[in-house]
Amino acid sequence: MFLYIRDYKSTDETGWIQCRVLAFLDTAYFDNVLTKKEQYENLAVELVAIENNQVVGLIDIECEIQAGTICSKKENNLGGMVWHIAVHPDFRRTGIAYQLLCEAENRVKKLGVNYLEAWTRDDDWVNNWYLKNSFEPKTSYLHVFLESSKEIQKTLNSSVKDLHPVQAIAHYTGTEREKLMSEYKRVHECICYQKELLK
């Protein structure tokens, strides 16, 4: 396999979207589909892994220029938010995500970033990857999907006449997680990871 990592270009957008969609299909983020690549307000490191003119991996990290504006505030340290990291399913377990992370870390350090932050849901293999790559879990909350009419009716009320919610996503930050997980069909823990970047 001849693989190289380079900066994302606008002409990569279709391949970027396809890679991300396919990479997320067998994860807890299976329905988090984008139709356009995000643009960032701040400096960002946006890399793609290319094999045979195909985008087979990607990473996007948006960098803070003021502490606490994107990432969880951490003293006066500048953070970099890992908004997207994905590897095409046909190219998994070949070290692509690790190579993307290493290259991105080198670049964000030059921009003054001291640590990375990433949020992910409760797929064991994804969480294990973060742990293996020196990220530490810091906090978490629940993503609660309201998908059935029963779940919607007991949770939401519309103040708009003739407007009836049929689907919603809620964040639960309380302490009665077990109770909530037993009452709703689809609930995911959303976990915050951070990684210190050594100079």
Secondary structure, DSSP 8 states (H G I E B T S, - for coil): --EEEEE--GGGHHHHHHHHHHHHTTSTTTT---SS----SS-EEEEEEEETTEEEEEEEEEE-SSTTSSS---TT--EEEEEEEEE-GGGTTSSHHHHHHHHHHHHHHHTT--EEEEEE-S-HHHHHHHHHTT-EEEEEEEEEEE-SHHHHHHH----STT-----EEEEE-SS-HHHHHHHSSEEEEEEEEEEE---
